[in-house]
Amino acid sequence: MSQHKKATGQRRSTTSAGDLLGRIDALARNLWWTWNSEPQRLFAALHPELWDAVNHNPIELLAHLPPSRMRDISTDATLANHVHACEQQLAAYLRAKTWFKRTAAPRQKRLSVAYFCAEFGLHECLPQYAGGLGVLAGDHLKSASDLGVPLVAVGLLYRCGYYQHSFDRDGHTQVAYPEHDFSRLPISDTGQHVTVPLGQREIHARIWHAQIGRVPLYLLDTDLPENRPADRAITRHLYGGNEDMRIRQEIVLGIGGVRALDQLDIQPSVFHLNEGHAAFCTLERLRNLCHSGLTFDHAEERVWASTVFTTHTPVPAGHDRFPPRLVMRYLAPLAENLELLPHEFLAMGRENPDDQAEPFCMTVLALGLSERCNGVSRRHGEVSREMWVNVYGAERPADVPIGHVTNGVHPQTWLAPEIEPLYRRHLKPRWLGAGPDHDCWQRADRIPPAALWQARCQLRRQLVHFVRQRLLDQARRRGVDATELLAAYETLDENALTIGFARRFATYKRATLIFSDPKRLAALLADSDRPVQLIFAGKAHPRDKEGQALARQLHRFAHRPAFRGRVVLLEDYDMQVGRLLTSGCDLWLNTPIPPLEASGTSGMKPPLNAGLNCSILDGWWAEAHSRTNGWAIGTRQPQRNTTLQNRHDAAALYDLLEQEIVPAFYDRDRSGLPRRWLRRVVASMKSICAPFSAHRMVAEYVQNYYWPAGE
């Protein structure tokens, strides 16, 4: 049976446990289930404890079902009906007439987009992501599927993923790299291989396939016996190793990715490079076009016109740069194929083409070979134009042709299942076949305040219970005494104002800003009448010592007697933790040094679950804040230096908490409802949920980038 027929799940239920489990396996192979609660409930019903133990991986769950449970399945008519209902739901999804089909002109329907990214965050059971870039890419694929955009994605399949993170007793970061058994992941081996040139030799890569609704994702894997040990390690760690490893990874992603599409007989009309890691894709396309008979100039024009490039990094140090000698070690044969001298080839990745010592920058290469380029928020577009003036030889930033498409989040992925019944009753969302203009959130003021507050309290309680269990697990792993285990049981208050901060622990994100005045903060948290609590989660890069030091500071604050039980730092931040935090926290905190935040996309998720934002006016929040839908820390005008900025922003944050946020949360009417708070919640839902959805984002790419590039 073909992959598509298996995915649609047309077979009806039988009494055979083997047949039923086979149908469940087929459902699990389409990651459509990751944003639909009904199939998730089906998988959990097979064995609730095991479902949690395998990190919500249905393939692993099926492999470890006890024999007694498998026998029960054969006589479970309710389960068989549940399987059939999920199959029908998936079949209806795949049959639905999508936004793209409804709106595309005949010639526009010939569009075919290849979306390249170094990481994809689709679900915690497929740990092929490090943070925001990957989660954004995963949401892009899900919305492309929902909207029916003809898109195929390309990435790498990492044997050890990013890394698993824990703290020792002193707060030092502990790094672990568990190996993933690809046969136990919801992916399939295509049986296809490609060769990828590395200097004067070639390496081999296997092509794996993951299905995300209507969108196929192809992942390259070099961990093959026919490769040298050093080459097998190329796809071992996400963002691992030194610059030599990084350039080899990016050659496999860019050049190998184009070859994989050729091998699969997929001929895209548009190539979208999500960040500079995949920029070598443009060089392989140049080589193919020149080999087909085009001159270099004509080939370059073709590649340039059909390439879209999205940059996510407002920090100069965050852009990959490689020494010229290293670039030529691996790409000299490609330069010869293009009939370019070494200095001509290297100039394609240099801001100053005449500077022979300048490193080769992947972002410069992508900008030079992409007609349509964008940042990921309005402010980030401005920063990017200022950053890359030299690349375009422009006199002023306004002349730099870099636009912006503000990021968005995939609504169904980040909606808590517990709040869905409330929305079905009052908002009546129409997910099937919906387009970017579908805005059920404008009906948010129809939700009875008491019901909205009840849902908010339920999500907070769920988060508190999850955090307590996580802390117990962390304590047991460290072998602590009974006193600390008891403290984990008593951590946090189900009814207290709960503030969340979860992101990569980079120093510019200032996770410790709220601790600038520990005494003032302790008084705020410990108020018996109006208590406040903080939950932190995040990871620093394994080689980012400053980021790890920041995490260690957080760890120490969380263990101070004045903060114990009110400040929590969770280990091993992943998508499950992200979902629970963004749905369970009352307030989402974001405190980057402006203008260093590209987007800050995580803040778009709490409003889907009746949460609010308190953020620096940078990234997306500079566009979204309306004075009634959350709180802005400080002003849009940056201070003269970091010390002044920290002092100014910390004071503004404390003032907001003491004078506005805490009073709004705790001022209750006679029925016990915080009316002022709930008015902001409704304003937040109406102004954020639809405008900052990935549906809007993907549609904007289609209309303003993909269609023009495809033509």
Phi, psi and omega in degrees: 000138181292161178301320183294315181294323176296320183293323184288339174063057184276344185288142182271163185293148176229177180270358181277127177298322180298315178296318182295317178294326176296321178291323176295320176300318179297320176298319183292339183281349173251115187288011167309328182295339184290344177238023176228123189288333184295309176296330176296321176295324177300310181298317180297325182293337179297321180188091188305315182293319180292324178304317177289322184293329181265019177059038175061040177256107185294330179291316177295322178301312181297325182290337186247011178299131178297149179305324181295322179290324179295325177293320180297326184300325184295340181246010184267092182294325179297317179295318179299319177294323179296317177300313181298320180297320179292321177299318179294322179295317178294318179298318179296322178299313183289336179275340190300145175282118189271168176304317183297316180295325182287328191251339184286136172290161183309315181288331179289335179290348176281358180302140173216117187251134170254121185250113184257134175205149181282344181210152179222119177261096182256325182187157181296337181283351179237078191282071181244040184212153176253324184184223190300320180300314182291320180294321176299317179297319178298317178294326177300315180295319182295317179289325175300321177295311181301321182276350179078022180290129181286090188227141173235141184248152182225133177206197177245152178250113188264126183298325182245007179061215178276270170191157173265139193239137172213170177246146168277184186297336181263004177090008177285141182289129175250130186246132177228144181235081177291141178278137181263133174276107186297335178289346179256016176250157180282058178224168182225147175279123180286344186080002182257147177230157171227158171256143182234126181285131172234096184066234183270005181231175180233149174241166183250146177222132175275147180255119175257161184228133169236139181253122181246088185063246178269352190258124173274141175240125179250130186237132183264140186226119180261004181281070185237147183301330183285351178266155173296155178307319180294329179278329175298331182282353183302318180257033179276310184238136172287123181057030179264167173080184182269189184294332176295318177293319182297317181292325177292321175300317184286334172292317179296318180295308186284302181287314178297325179296318177297318180293326178296317178297319176299317181297325180273004180059042175252123185241087181291151173264342180223139176245124180250116179263110180269093186082164191284352183302331185261014189296336178297344173309320183295325181289321177295322177294322175301315181299316181297318181291320177294322178295331180281354175119353179285151170290163180300317182298317179292321178296318180297320179295320180296313180296314182302315185290334187252015181244134174247135181232128176248122175260140184244000194243111178272000182256122183307322182291347182276359181263130184295127176228137183235144177300142181305319182297322180293319179299314183288335177301321184259339188241007179303317178299325178294319177300320179294319177301325180275359181058042177249138172289157183308317182290331177290319179295313182293333179298337180293343180243022183238139174293321175248098186300338183272353181273101185291343181266349183294134177298162178271120185255127181293326179292320178297318177301314181294318179298319183290337183245022178229120179290325184245116183232150182207151166271183189246015168198166180300314180295320180293327174300318178297314180298319181294321178296323177291323185290326190246028178304317184294328181299323183262359182061032184274152178279333181212154182304327182298340180272355181279126185277058174243120179263207175209145167231108183295134180303162174215169180241150180282112191303312185294330178296323189256004173279128175291133179304330184292338182263351182300317180301322178298317181289322178299324183286321190247329181263333180052057179295144178243093184281320187291117178076007184292149176255180182292344181271357179287117185227080178290343186291343177294347177266013185300330180287357175278346180287125178302132182307321181296321179290322179295317179292323177298318179295318179299317180293323178296317180293323178295316179300318179299318178296316180300316179296320178297314182297318178300317180294319178299316180294323175298314180297317178299317182295317181296322179297328179274355178067044183280172182276177185296331181298316180289326176297319178295322179297324179297322178297329186261002182292139175069164183235126183298341186250000185276152173302122187247121182250132181246145174218112181218117180187177177298137180276072171262147187297325183291344178279349170052058179298334183264009182302322183292347178264012183302325177235086186302323181293317180296320179293317180301319178296322180293315184290326189269004179299116185293332180275330183223067185289152178229146178221153185237134176236124180246147172207152179163173177224146167259154175300143182305334180258003181271090184293324178294319177296322178292325176295323177297316178297324179293323175299316178300318180301317181293319177299317183297336183259004173292142178305325182291338184248353185300131181086346180246343178234127184233138173240115182269146176272161169051064177299123177219188185292329177295313177299319179300317179296315183291323179290314183290338177268331187266336182283143176284327185224134179254125186255135179217119189228047180289161171283119180286145005255048189270357177270119179292308180220311185074044192299334183301331181292347178283347187275319180304320180302333176297337184240030177065032174257167182238164180247145168225110193213154166299146180280072179220166179057219184293330185293334176296334176271326191271329189293131183234011182077340180247352186250015182157198184229143176252133179270121177072208183237176178284347185270113179296151177279173187290327180213171186296321180298314178295320179299314180299315182296316181295313184289323178296316179297319179295322180294314178299317180299317179300314182297313186287321190262336185236306191290305181298315177300319181296325181287323188260348176286112187244150175275188184296335179270004177086016183259137175275085189300317181298318180297315183292329176296321176293322178300313180296316178298322178295314180299316184290328186263347187243317194301315179277312181298334182246035175267156176292337174299313176299316182300309182295320178298323178295319175299315181300309188287321187257347184232305186291309182298313177298321180292323180291334181275000000 
